């Protein structure tokens, strides 16, 4: 197993056995911006392979796959990194090394959904994610915002999370979409703080209105709130 973990060409050959051309085309249409080849391997196959890799020399795989030019290799990297059992300091170091290789929302969010910090790791991960959320790099920023929304929407962390969201500003589409998604989720836990951000009008119009759209589409938001939110929508700024 150790030899396989380092053998990226062998890994690609194995992945190719599960490739589906139709799924590849569909997936690439849903994940624009992917700057590398893709095979079309479904997520359950990748997750099963990640579990296998985690039983062996997973560090070797992470080193070999970090910048390997294949979409499935990057996605598989997120599942192995998220599931790796190691000191949190090492996991954060590995994450920091991988984030510059993230160039699309699927890989970014795949890492977020796989990370799942333990109770004893929450504070260390929180500091790392806050720093990421305040970065100027688009997908590092999105990673931080999505992680904070996913795992830190409750006290004692939520006041700082809402402060970071209140100060959000970035020109990147996927950073803005991450902020809108995040605020729409945080609204369910920190309603007044989320409303204060929307009423404050500090966000760009696109992100502001996208957050409201997501809230109005949510089944978890009361109809009375949706009417209130509708009134907070802003008109696009004139060029």
SERO-4910 file (N, C-alpha, C, O; in steps of 0.05 Angstrom, whole numbers):
BEGIN
 pado doro    nc1    nc2    nc3   cac1   cac2   cac3    cc1    cc2    cc3    oc1    oc2    oc3
  Unk    A     16    -24      0      0      0      0     17     25      0     10     45    -13
  Unk    A     40     24     14     57     48     16     67     56    -12     68     79    -19
  Unk    A     75     35    -29     84     41    -56     63     54    -72     68     73    -87
  Unk    A     38     44    -70     16     55    -85     10     84    -78      4    100    -95
  Unk    A     13     90    -52      7    117    -43     25    138    -56     17    161    -60
  Unk    A     50    130    -62     68    149    -75     67    148   -105     78    165   -119
  Unk    A     54    128   -116     54    123   -145     30    138   -158      9    126   -161
  Unk    A     34    163   -165     12    178   -176      3    167   -203    -21    168   -209
  Unk    A     21    158   -219     13    147   -245     -4    122   -241    -23    117   -256
  Unk    A      4    106   -222    -13     82   -215    -40     90   -205    -60     78   -212
  Unk    A    -41    112   -189    -66    122   -179    -84    132   -202   -108    126   -202
  Unk    A    -72    146   -221    -87    157   -243    -98    134   -260   -121    135   -270
  Unk    A    -82    114   -264    -91     90   -279   -115     78   -265   -135     70   -278
  Unk    A   -114     76   -239   -136     64   -224   -161     82   -225   -183     72   -228
  Unk    A   -157    108   -223   -179    126   -226   -192    124   -253   -216    127   -256
  Unk    A   -175    120   -273   -186    119   -301   -205     96   -304   -223     97   -322
  Unk    A   -202     75   -289   -221     52   -290   -249     60   -282   -268     47   -290
  Unk    A   -251     82   -267   -278     91   -257   -288    115   -273   -309    126   -266
  Unk    A   -273    124   -293   -280    148   -307   -306    145   -324   -311    124   -336
  Unk    A   -322    166   -324   -346    167   -339   -346    194   -355   -347    215   -343
  Unk    A   -345    192   -381   -343    216   -397   -366    235   -393   -363    259   -390
  Unk    A   -391    224   -392   -414    240   -389   -414    255   -362   -421    278   -360
  Unk    A   -405    240   -341   -404    253   -314   -382    274   -314   -386    295   -301
  Unk    A   -360    269   -328   -339    289   -329   -349    315   -342   -344    337   -331
  Unk    A   -363    313   -364   -373    337   -377   -394    352   -360   -393    376   -358
  Unk    A   -411    336   -346   -431    349   -329   -417    363   -305   -423    385   -298
  Unk    A   -397    349   -294   -383    360   -271   -368    386   -278   -369    405   -262
  Unk    A   -355    386   -300   -339    409   -308   -358    433   -314   -350    456   -310
  Unk    A   -382    427   -324   -401    449   -328   -411    461   -302   -418    484   -301
  Unk    A   -411    445   -281   -420    454   -254   -397    467   -238   -402    481   -219
  Unk    A   -373    462   -247   -349    473   -232   -332    488   -252   -310    479   -260
  Unk    A   -342    511   -261   -326    527   -280   -299    536   -268   -297    540   -244
  Unk    A   -280    540   -285   -254    550   -275   -234    529   -269   -211    536   -262
  Unk    A   -241    504   -272   -221    482   -268   -200    484   -290   -206    483   -314
  Unk    A   -175    487   -282   -153    492   -300   -136    467   -305   -112    470   -311
  Unk    A   -148    444   -303   -133    419   -307   -151    398   -318   -175    401   -318
  Unk    A   -139    376   -328   -156    354   -339   -173    342   -317   -166    343   -293
  Unk    A   -194    329   -325   -211    314   -307   -219    288   -320   -220    286   -345
  Unk    A   -225    268   -304   -232    241   -314   -262    236   -313   -273    223   -331
  Unk    A   -275    246   -293   -304    240   -289   -308    217   -270   -322    198   -276
  Unk    A   -296    218   -246   -299    198   -226   -318    208   -204   -314    230   -194
  Unk    A   -338    193   -198   -358    202   -179   -347    203   -150   -329    188   -143
  Unk    A   -359    221   -135   -349    226   -108   -349    201    -90   -329    197    -76
  Unk    A   -369    184    -90   -368    160    -73   -344    143    -78   -332    132    -60
  Unk    A   -336    141   -104   -312    126   -111   -287    139    -98   -269    125    -88
  Unk    A   -286    166   -100   -263    180    -89   -262    178    -59   -240    174    -48
  Unk    A   -284    179    -46   -285    177    -17   -276    149     -8   -263    146     13
  Unk    A   -285    129    -23   -277    102    -16   -247     98    -19   -234     85     -3
  Unk    A   -236    110    -40   -207    108    -44   -192    124    -23   -170    116    -14
  Unk    A   -203    147    -14   -191    162      7   -188    146     33   -168    147     46
  Unk    A   -209    131     40   -208    114     64   -186     93     61   -173     86     81
  Unk    A   -182     83     37   -161     63     32   -134     76     36   -116     64     49
  Unk    A   -130     99     24   -105    113     27    -98    121     55    -75    120     63
  Unk    A   -118    127     71   -114    135     99   -104    112    116    -94    116    138
  Unk    A   -107     88    106    -97     65    121    -68     60    116    -55     43    129
  Unk    A    -57     74     96    -29     70     88    -12     95     92    -16    110    111
  Unk    A      6    100     74     24    123     75     11    148     63     18    157     42
  Unk    A     -9    158     78    -24    180     68     -8    205     65    -13    222     48
  Unk    A     13    209     81     30    232     78     44    232     51     47    253     39
  Unk    A     52    209     42     65    207     16     46    215     -6     53    228    -25
  Unk    A     21    206     -3      1    213    -23     -4    243    -24     -5    255    -45
  Unk    A     -6    256      0    -11    285      1     12    300    -12      8    319    -27
  Unk    A     36    291     -7     59    305    -19     59    302    -50     65    321    -64
  Unk    A     52    278    -59     53    273    -88     29    286   -103     32    293   -126
  Unk    A      7    288    -89    -18    297   -103    -23    327   -100    -41    338   -114
  Unk    A     -8    341    -83    -15    368    -77    -18    386   -101    -38    400   -103
  Unk    A      0    385   -119     -2    402   -143     -4    385   -169      1    395   -191
  Unk    A    -12    359   -166    -14    342   -189    -37    352   -207    -59    358   -197
  Unk    A    -32    355   -233    -52    368   -251    -75    350   -260    -77    343   -283
  Unk    A    -91    342   -241   -115    326   -246   -136    333   -226   -131    333   -202
  Unk    A   -160    340   -235   -181    349   -218   -187    329   -196   -190    336   -172
  Unk    A   -190    303   -203   -196    283   -184   -174    279   -163   -180    273   -140
  Unk    A   -149    284   -171   -127    282   -152   -129    304   -131   -124    299   -107
  Unk    A   -137    328   -139   -141    350   -120   -164    344   -101   -163    349    -77
  Unk    A   -186    334   -113   -209    328    -96   -203    306    -76   -211    307    -53
  Unk    A   -190    285    -86   -182    263    -68   -163    273    -46   -165    264    -23
  Unk    A   -146    292    -53   -128    304    -33   -144    316    -10   -137    313     13
  Unk    A   -167    330    -16   -183    342      5   -194    321     24   -195    325     48
  Unk    A   -203    298     13   -215    278     30   -194    264     47   -200    258     71
  Unk    A   -170    260     37   -149    248     53   -139    267     74   -136    260     97
  Unk    A   -135    292     66   -126    312     85   -147    316    107   -139    318    131
  Unk    A   -172    318    100   -193    322    120   -194    299    139   -200    303    163
  Unk    A   -190    274    130   -193    251    147   -167    242    160   -167    223    176
  Unk    A   -145    255    155   -119    247    167   -119    250    197   -128    270    208
  Unk    A   -109    229    210   -107    229    239    -78    237    246    -59    220    244
  Unk    A    -74    261    255    -48    271    261    -51    296    280    -74    305    282
  Unk    A    -30    305    292    -33    329    309    -45    352    293    -39    355    269
  Unk    A    -61    369    305    -75    390    291    -54    410    279    -60    422    258
  Unk    A    -32    413    292    -11    431    281     -2    421    254      3    437    235
  Unk    A      1    395    251     10    384    225    -12    387    205     -7    393    182
  Unk    A    -37    381    213    -59    384    193    -62    412    183    -67    416    159
  Unk    A    -59    432    201    -61    459    192    -37    467    174    -41    482    155
  Unk    A    -14    456    179      9    461    162      4    449    134     10    462    114
  Unk    A     -7    425    133    -13    412    108    -35    428     93    -34    430     68
  Unk    A    -54    438    107    -75    453     95    -64    479     84    -71    487     61
  Unk    A    -47    492     99    -35    517     90    -19    513     64    -19    530     46
  Unk    A     -6    490     62     10    484     38     -8    477     14      0    482     -9
  Unk    A    -32    467     19    -50    459     -2    -67    482    -13    -73    482    -37
  Unk    A    -74    501      3    -92    522     -5    -83    537    -30   -100    545    -46
  Unk    A    -57    542    -34    -49    556    -59    -56    539    -84    -56    550   -106
  Unk    A    -61    514    -81    -67    496   -104    -97    495   -110   -105    482   -129
  Unk    A   -113    508    -93   -142    507    -96   -151    529   -116   -145    552   -111
  Unk    A   -164    521   -137   -173    541   -157   -202    538   -165   -210    549   -186
  Unk    A   -218    523   -150   -246    521   -156   -262    515   -131   -251    506   -110
  Unk    A   -288    521   -132   -304    519   -108   -308    490    -98   -310    486    -74
  Unk    A   -308    471   -116   -313    443   -108   -290    432    -91   -295    419    -71
  Unk    A   -266    438    -99   -243    429    -83   -242    444    -57   -237    432    -36
  Unk    A   -247    470    -57   -248    486    -33   -268    475    -13   -262    471     10
  Unk    A   -293    471    -23   -314    463     -5   -311    433      3   -321    425     24
  Unk    A   -299    418    -15   -293    390     -8   -275    388     16   -278    371     34
  Unk    A   -255    406     18   -237    406     40   -252    415     65   -249    403     87
  Unk    A   -269    435     63   -284    445     86   -302    423     97   -304    419    122
  Unk    A   -316    409     80   -335    388     90   -320    364    101   -332    349    117
  Unk    A   -295    360     94   -280    337    104   -264    343    129   -256    324    144
  Unk    A   -259    368    135   -241    375    156   -251    368    184   -238    353    199
  Unk    A   -275    377    191   -289    370    216   -271    369    241   -264    347    250
  Unk    A   -263    392    252   -246    393    275   -258    380    299   -282    382    304
  Unk    A   -242    366    315   -251    354    341   -253    376    361   -243    399    357
  Unk    A   -267    370    383   -271    390    404   -245    402    414   -243    426    419
  Unk    A   -225    385    417   -199    394    427   -183    411    407   -164    424    414
  Unk    A   -192    410    382   -179    425    360   -192    451    353   -182    466    337
  Unk    A   -216    456    364   -232    478    355   -218    505    357   -219    521    338
  Unk    A   -204    511    378   -191    537    381   -169    541    361   -166    562    349
  Unk    A   -152    520    357   -130    522    339   -140    526    310   -129    543    295
  Unk    A   -160    511    303   -171    513    276   -185    540    272   -184    552    250
  Unk    A   -198    550    293   -212    576    292   -192    598    284   -198    614    266
  Unk    A   -169    599    298   -150    620    292   -140    618    263   -137    639    250
  Unk    A   -135    594    253   -126    590    226   -148    600    206   -142    613    186
  Unk    A   -173    592    211   -194    600    193   -200    629    193   -207    641    172
  Unk    A   -197    642    216   -201    671    217   -180    685    199   -187    703    184
  Unk    A   -155    676    201   -134    687    185   -140    683    155   -136    701    139
  Unk    A   -150    659    148   -157    653    120   -179    671    111   -179    682     88
  Unk    A   -200    675    128   -223    691    120   -216    720    116   -231    735    102
  Unk    A   -194    729    126   -185    757    123   -163    760    102   -152    781     98
  Unk    A   -158    738     88   -138    738     66   -148    752     42   -173    754     38
  Unk    A   -130    762     25   -138    773     -1   -139    753    -23   -147    759    -45
  Unk    A   -131    728    -18   -130    707    -38   -158    694    -39   -168    685    -19
  Unk    A   -169    693    -63   -198    686    -65   -205    659    -52   -223    659    -35
  Unk    A   -192    637    -59   -202    611    -48   -192    606    -20   -204    591     -5
  Unk    A   -170    619    -12   -162    618     16   -184    632     33   -191    623     54
  Unk    A   -193    655     23   -214    670     36   -240    654     38   -253    653     59
  Unk    A   -247    642     15   -272    626     15   -270    603     35   -289    597     49
  Unk    A   -247    589     35   -243    568     54   -248    578     83   -262    565     98
  Unk    A   -236    600     90   -240    610    117   -269    617    123   -279    610    144
  Unk    A   -282    630    104   -310    637    108   -329    613    111   -346    612    129
  Unk    A   -324    593     94   -341    569     95   -336    553    120   -355    542    132
  Unk    A   -311    551    128   -304    537    153   -317    550    177   -328    537    195
  Unk    A   -315    577    179   -327    591    201   -357    588    202   -369    584    223
  Unk    A   -370    589    178   -399    585    177   -406    557    185   -427    553    198
  Unk    A   -390    537    177   -397    509    182   -393    500    211   -410    485    221
  Unk    A   -372    510    224   -364    498    250   -363    518    273   -360    511    296
  Unk    A   -367    544    267   -364    564    288   -387    584    289   -383    608    295
  Unk    A   -411    574    284   -434    592    284   -447    595    311   -469    606    314
  Unk    A   -433    585    332   -444    586    359   -424    600    378   -400    601    372
  Unk    A   -434    610    401   -415    621    420   -396    599    430   -403    576    430
  Unk    A   -371    606    438   -361    633    441   -349    645    416   -338    667    416
  Unk    A   -350    631    394   -337    639    369   -353    658    352   -343    674    337
  Unk    A   -380    656    353   -397    669    334   -394    700    334   -396    712    312
  Unk    A   -389    714    357   -386    743    354   -362    751    336   -364    769    321
  Unk    A   -340    736    339   -317    742    322   -323    735    293   -315    749    274
  Unk    A   -338    713    289   -345    705    261   -362    727    248   -357    734    225
  Unk    A   -382    737    263   -399    758    252   -383    784    246   -389    799    228
  Unk    A   -363    789    263   -346    812    258   -330    809    232   -328    828    217
  Unk    A   -320    785    228   -305    780    203   -324    783    179   -317    795    158
  Unk    A   -348    772    181   -367    774    159   -375    803    154   -378    811    131
  Unk    A   -378    818    175   -386    846    172   -365    862    156   -371    881    142
  Unk    A   -340    854    159   -318    868    145   -311    856    118   -291    864    107
  Unk    A   -328    838    108   -321    824     83   -319    844     60   -336    862     57
  Unk    A   -299    840     44   -296    854     19   -277    839      1   -254    832     10
  Unk    A   -285    833    -23   -267    819    -42   -280    820    -70   -305    817    -72
  Unk    A   -264    824    -91   -276    825   -118   -281    798   -130   -296    797   -150
  Unk    A   -270    776   -119   -273    750   -131   -301    739   -129   -313    740   -108
  Unk    A   -311    728   -151   -338    717   -151   -342    695   -130   -362    695   -116
  Unk    A   -323    677   -127   -327    654   -109   -323    662    -80   -334    649    -62
  Unk    A   -307    682    -75   -305    693    -48   -332    706    -41   -342    703    -19
  Unk    A   -343    722    -59   -369    735    -54   -392    715    -51   -409    718    -33
  Unk    A   -392    694    -67   -412    674    -64   -410    659    -37   -429    652    -25
  Unk    A   -385    655    -29   -380    642     -3   -390    659     20   -402    649     39
  Unk    A   -386    685     18   -396    704     38   -426    704     39   -438    704     61
  Unk    A   -439    705     16   -468    705     15   -480    680     26   -499    681     42
  Unk    A   -469    657     19   -478    631     29   -473    630     60   -490    621     75
  Unk    A   -450    640     68   -444    639     96   -463    656    113   -473    647    134
  Unk    A   -468    680    104   -485    698    119   -514    687    120   -527    689    140
  Unk    A   -523    675     98   -550    663     97   -552    640    117   -573    636    129
  Unk    A   -530    626    121   -530    604    141   -528    615    169   -542    606    187
  Unk    A   -510    635    173   -506    647    200   -532    661    210   -536    664    234
  Unk    A   -548    670    191   -573    683    198   -591    665    215   -605    675    233
  Unk    A   -589    639    211   -605    621    226   -596    619    255   -612    610    272
  Unk    A   -572    627    261   -561    625    288   -557    653    301   -559    656    325
  Unk    A   -551    672    285   -544    699    294   -561    719    278   -550    736    263
  Unk    A   -587    717    281   -605    733    264   -600    763    265   -597    776    245
  Unk    A   -599    774    290   -596    803    293   -569    812    282   -568    834    269
  Unk    A   -548    798    286   -522    806    276   -521    805    246   -509    822    233
  Unk    A   -534    784    234   -535    782    205   -552    805    193   -545    816    173
  Unk    A   -574    811    206   -591    833    197   -576    860    198   -578    877    181
  Unk    A   -560    863    219   -544    887    222   -525    891    199   -520    913    190
  Unk    A   -513    869    190   -495    870    167   -510    879    142   -501    896    127
  Unk    A   -533    867    138   -549    874    114   -560    903    116   -560    917     95
  Unk    A   -568    911    139   -578    938    142   -555    959    140   -560    982    132
  Unk    A   -531    951    147   -509    969    146   -501    977    118   -490    999    114
  Unk    A   -505    959     99   -500    965     71   -471    968     64   -464    981     44
  Unk    A   -453    955     80   -424    957     74   -415    938     52   -394    943     39
  Unk    A   -430    917     47   -422    898     27   -428    909     -1   -445    927     -5
  Unk    A   -414    898    -21   -420    906    -49   -449    896    -56   -459    877    -43
  Unk    A   -461    908    -75   -489    902    -81   -494    873    -89   -513    861    -80
  Unk    A   -476    862   -105   -479    835   -113   -480    816    -90   -498    799    -87
  Unk    A   -460    817    -72   -459    799    -49   -483    803    -30   -494    784    -20
  Unk    A   -489    828    -25   -512    836     -9   -538    823    -19   -552    809     -4
  Unk    A   -543    827    -44   -568    816    -55   -568    786    -58   -589    773    -56
  Unk    A   -544    775    -63   -543    745    -65   -548    733    -38   -561    712    -37
  Unk    A   -539    745    -16   -545    734     10   -575    735     16   -587    716     26
  Unk    A   -588    757      8   -617    759     12   -631    739     -5   -651    726      4
  Unk    A   -622    735    -30   -635    714    -47   -633    687    -34   -653    672    -34
  Unk    A   -610    680    -24   -607    654    -11   -625    651     13   -636    630     18
  Unk    A   -628    672     28   -646    671     52   -675    668     43   -690    653     56
  Unk    A   -682    682     22   -710    681     13   -717    654      1   -740    646     -1
  Unk    A   -696    639     -8   -700    613    -20   -700    591      1   -706    568     -4
  Unk    A   -692    598     26   -689    578     47   -716    570     59   -733    587     65
  Unk    A   -720    544     64   -744    535     77   -743    539    107   -763    537    121
  Unk    A   -719    547    117   -715    550    146   -720    579    155   -719    585    179
  Unk    A   -725    597    136   -730    625    143   -760    630    142   -773    625    122
  Unk    A   -771    641    164   -800    647    165   -808    666    143   -793    683    134
  Unk    A   -833    664    134   -843    681    113   -843    710    121   -837    728    104
  Unk    A   -848    716    146   -846    744    155   -818    756    152   -815    779    144
  Unk    A   -798    739    157   -771    748    153   -765    752    124   -750    771    117
  Unk    A   -776    735    107   -771    738     79   -782    765     68   -770    777     51
  Unk    A   -805    773     78   -816    799     70   -798    821     80   -793    841     65
  Unk    A   -788    819    104   -769    839    115   -744    841     97   -734    862     90
  Unk    A   -733    818     91   -708    816     75   -712    827     47   -694    840     35
  Unk    A   -736    823     36   -742    834      9   -738    864      9   -729    875    -11
  Unk    A   -746    876     30   -744    905     32   -716    915     35   -710    939     33
  Unk    A   -697    897     41   -669    905     45   -652    902     19   -629    909     19
  Unk    A   -665    892     -2   -650    890    -27   -642    917    -38   -656    937    -34
  Unk    A   -619    918    -51   -609    943    -61   -608    943    -92   -605    921   -104
  Unk    A   -610    966   -104   -609    968   -133   -579    968   -141   -562    977   -126
  Unk    A   -575    957   -164   -547    956   -175   -537    985   -178   -551   1003   -187
  Unk    A   -511    988   -172   -499   1014   -174   -495   1020   -204   -487   1003   -220
  Unk    A   -499   1045   -211   -495   1054   -239   -466   1057   -244   -450   1067   -228
  Unk    A   -458   1049   -269   -430   1051   -277   -422   1081   -279   -399   1086   -286
***
